[in-house]
Amino acid sequence: MSSSSHPSNSTEPTRPVATETSADSPPDAGARNGFDRLVLRCGRSAAWLVFIAMTISVYEVFMRYGLDSPTSWVHETVVMLVATLFSLGGPVAMANNRHIRVRVLYDTVGPRVRLWLDRFNDLVTLGFCLLMSYAGYVMFWKSSHNPMGDWSLERSGTSWNPPFPTLVKGMILLALAVMTVQAACHLVQSLRARLEPETEGRLVEEYR
């Protein structure tokens, strides 16, 4: 049989470095490692924040126009929830390989050049995430501490006055930190990637 005449030379599982995803792909089709899949699971759970924001918005409409008793907390809470979702969108898009990209050069070169482009892209992404994480840390520190260095949360300044500005900046810092870890994992994987001759130069990654 032809299937037995060409035994595999490696027992280690492999997968493409960059998995193309589409609208009808599985939810974790673009995930490159276990950490990406964990991020995607957390992202699916966080998506319920949209439902919470919608529910309390309906409640506000009913209270304002039905009972003539508007609330002081719904608007700020909805803004905070939506801002949190936007913050978490970065790690989720990165985990599922759905960031917008320009592929004019990438699609015109061979597998070997693509491998080096993947490595360069992952290196630049890691550097960018590190710098943005530092900026996010500075922003969060200033929002959570007064000039004397004591713990003091930044508040919205409204009649309700919740510490949502600090909370949102903390979520931004968390999202950037997660993206930094993702970028580091992706860089390690692309550096360990190899070209597989028996599959006509297909680019694969090794999981050890």
Summary of the structure (lengths in Angstrom):
residues: 208
radius of gyration: 22.8
end to end distance: 30.8
largest distance: 79.6
contacts: 551
relative contact order: 0.16
helix: 59%
strand: 6%
